[in-house]
Amino acid sequence: MAVDSMHLREMEPEDGSEVAELIYASINAWYGLRGLGQPFQGSPKVTEIFHEVYSATGSSRCVVAENARTGRLMGSCFYHPRKTHVGLGIMTVHPNYFGFGAGSRLLEYICRFTDGNGYKALRLTQSALNLDSFSLYNRYGFVPRQAYQDMLLQVPESGLDHEVPGLDRIRDATLDDVPAMAALEMEVSGVSREEDYRLCIGNDLGFWSVSVCEGSGGNLEGFLASSSHPAFNMLGPGVIRTEEQAAALIHTELDRHRGRTPVFLVPVDRYGLVRQMYDWGARNCELHFCQVRGRFQPYQGINMPTFVLETA
């Protein structure tokens, strides 16, 4: 059987619409083939969010696998060099090339970048449903470090009305909070993502919101962002010290999305928080893993990842 060859290169701005079409087709085909519906609705216009968000950080990159015969893209993967690690974003392969090795080539490229530039860790958030990608990452040295329950909650048009301790300590984040947010995440998770916080709080793209939780002395004890984008109505990223503070932040961010059904990831080992989400009416829709290749610090609090930007 003749198999088209591929070569890898960095994404160019003119590739943006084709990468969006690739993501739209790949993700919808994978879920659709398994009877799980289509996560993306409308048209590939909605998946342009990936290029838009990653481009906005100024340091993120994307590698593409190009068909050497046709010049069309066979696969793509975003990756994000940060101060403390490299984040591996969404990886997709066109349905026509499932099983042809494009994913391995893309991952190998990013692993070489990580190692060659002295980074001690490569991190991602990966679906527990996709055993093919799990096996791929596992072969390249990734280790699952935290499991998450993907939860959905339909927010009434009138908003949430639960009695939640600590709501009086929640306020909107400002850019002045960024140093404290970075210090908190370094303590809780051992990583730093200052440019991500600035991107979300600055909200130049128009769909982010960010809340912070203050302690009794005015110190910052947690933060949680959320996105109202039609392709990603989702909470995260978030880093919080305690379950009670996490509940107050989740309640605040959910209430910003009245009439919608946001997704949010809760660590499976924080059962008190999980139980509270069930009591509010949340239900599970998927499971994800924080996977790390290289250095990892066990979480000293609660990490709530998202997929744009990836925040394992």
N, C-alpha and C positions, 0 to 999 in steps of 0.2 A: 504493500500500500504506500503510495506516494504521500509524504507529509511535508507541508510547507515549512521552510526554515524561518527563523525569526532573528531579529537583532534588537538589542536593548539600547535605549537612549533616554535622556531626560525629556520630560514633556515640554513642549513649546506652547506659547499662548494660543496659537492657532489650532492646537489640538483640543481646546476646551470643549467644544460642542461634541466632538467625537468621543471624548472620554466620558462626558455626561451620558451619551447614548449607550456606551459600553456598560457603565454602571447600571443604568436603568434595565437594559436587556439581561445582564448577567444575574443580578439579584432577583429580579422577577421570575426569570426562568428557573433558577435553583429552587426557590420556594414553590413555584407553580408546579414543577415536576413532582413535588412531594405532597401535593394537595393542600398546601399551606397558604394559598392565596397569593396576592401580589402586594408586597410592602409599599411599592411606589405606584401612585395613581396619577392619571392625567397624561403627561408626556415627559420625555427626557429633559424638558426645561426644568423640572423640579430638582433633578440631580445635578444641575449646575452649581448647587449649593457647595459641593465639595471643593471644586476649583475656586469658587468665590471666597470661601472661608480660609482655605489653606493659603491662597494668594495674599489674603489680607494680613497674615502674620509677618510676611516679609522674609521668613527663613525656611518655610516649608517647601518641599519638593515633591515631584512625582516622576516615577520611572515608568516607561511604557515599553511593551513588547510589540514591535512592528513586523508585520508579515513582509518578508524580504521579496516576495513575488508581487504582491498587490499594493503594498504600501499602507494597507489598512491596519488598525490596531487590534491585536489579539488579546491584550491584557494591559492592566495598569495597576499601580500601587502608589498611594501617597505615603510619604514619610516626613517626619518632623524632628529635625535636630534641635534639642533643647540644651539648657545649661548642664543638666545632670544625666541625660539619657537621650535616646532616640525613640520617638513614638512611631509605631507602624500603624498607618491608617487603613482605610478600606482598600482591599485587594480584590480585583475582579478579573475574570477571564470571559471572553465572549463565548456564548453557548456553542458556537461552531467549533470551538477549540477546547472544550472541556476534556481533560484527560490527556492533553498533548504536551504537558510539561511547562506551559507558560508560567504557572504559579511558582514552580520550583525555581525557574530562572529569575523571576522578579525577587523572590525572597533571598536567593543567594546574592543578588546584586546589593540589596540593602544590608544584609549581614556583613558583606565585605566593606561597605561604606562605614558601618558602625565600628567594626574592628580596626579598619585602617585609619580612622580619625580619633582613636583613643577613647571612645565611649565604653563604659563598663556595663551598660545595660541597653537592651532593646525590648520594648514593652508593647503590648497590644491588648485589646479587648476582643475576645473571639467567641462566636456562637458555639454553645455546647451541642447544638443540633447537627452541626456540620462536621461529621467525623472525617471527611476527606481533608478539610483544612486543619482539623485538629492533628491528624497524623502528619501532615506536611510540617506544621510548626514543631511538633514533637521531634521529628527526625532532625530538625535543625537546632535542637537544643533548648526549645522553649519548655518551661515548666509551669503548670497551672498553680497559681498562688492564692487565688481568691475566687469563690463562686458567687454569682449574683442571680437573684430572681428578677427577671424583667416583669414589672407589674404595670397594669393599666388601671386607671381610675377615671370614670366618667364624672366630670365636674358639672354640677347643676348650673343652669343659666343664672340662678340666683346666688351662686357661690357656695362655698363650704361653710358649715355652721357648727363644727365640732368645738368642744371646749378643750383647748390645747394649752398646757402650761408653757410659759415662756414666749408667747407671741409678742408680749410687750418689749422683748429684748431684740426683736427683729427689725431691721431697717434696710433701706436701699443702700447698696454698695456705692462707693465713690472711688475715683482713681487714687485718692489719698490712702485707701485701704490696702492697696496692692502690696506694699512691703510686709504688712502684718499677715496678709493672706499667704504670701510666699513663705514666711517664717513658720506659719501654722502647718502648711503642707509639708515642709521639710521635716518638721517634728513628727507628724502623723504618718507620712508616707515615704519620706526619704528622697523626694524629688521636688523640683521647682519648675514652675511654668508661668513666670511673670507675664510674658507676652500674651499668653492665652487670657489671663485675667484682664489685662488692659483691652484686649480685643472685645471681650464680652461686655465689660463695663462701658467702654466708649461707644459700643453699639452702632458703629457706622453703617453696618449692614441692615439695621432696623428690626431685628427679630430677637435680640437677646434681652434678658433681664437678669439681675444679680441681687441677691439679698445676703446680708451678713447677720450673725448673731453675736451680740455683745455679752460678756460676763458681767458679774456684779460690780467689778472694778473698772468697767469700760474696755477691757481687753477683748480682742476678737477671738471667739470660740468656735466659729464655723462660718462657712459660706456655701451658697448653692445658686447656680445659674439655671436658666431654662431657655428653651428656644420655642418660638411660635411659628417657625417656618413650616409650610405645608408638607414638606418631605420629612421633617423631623420636629414634631411637637413632642419635646422630650425634656426632662429635667436632667441637669448635670452640665458641667462638672460640679462636684461638691466635696468638701472635706470638712468634717465635723468631729468634735471631741466625743459627744455623748448621744445616746439614743433620744433622750428628751429634746435636746437641741436640734437633732436631725428631724424629729417630728414637726417641730415648730417651723423649721425652714421648708420642709416639704409642703406643709399646709399652706404657707405663704406663697410659694411658687406655683402650686397647683391652682390656687385661687385666682391667679393671673390669667388662667386659661378657661374661663367660664364657658360652658357649652361645648367643650372639647374633651378629648380623652388622651391626656398625655401619658407617655411611657416613662418609667424611672426604674433604675437598677438599685436594688437593696441587697447588701451582703447577706448570704443565707445563714451565716452564723450569728446574726443580730436578730434573734427570734422575737425579742420583745418588740422591736420596731416592725418586723414583718407582721406580727400578730395585730399590731395597731393598724397597719395598712389594710389587713383583712377586715377589721372592724369598721373601717371607713368605707368599705365596698370595693377595694382593689382586688384584682384577680391576676393570676400569672399568665404570661403569654409565651415566654421563652426563658432560657437560661444562658448565661454568658460566663466566661472565665477571664480573669486577669492572668495573662501569660507573660512570663518574663524570661528572657535569655540573658543570663549574666547576673549581676548583683541585684539583690532584693532585700529590702528591709520590711519585716512584718509590720502590718498596719497597727499603729498605736491609737486608733480611733476609727472613724467611719469614712470610707471613700465611696463616692457615688460617681461612677464614670459615665461618659456619654460617647457618642460615635463621631461627632463633628464639633470640635476637634476630638480626636481619640484621646482618652484620658485614663488609661489603665493605671 
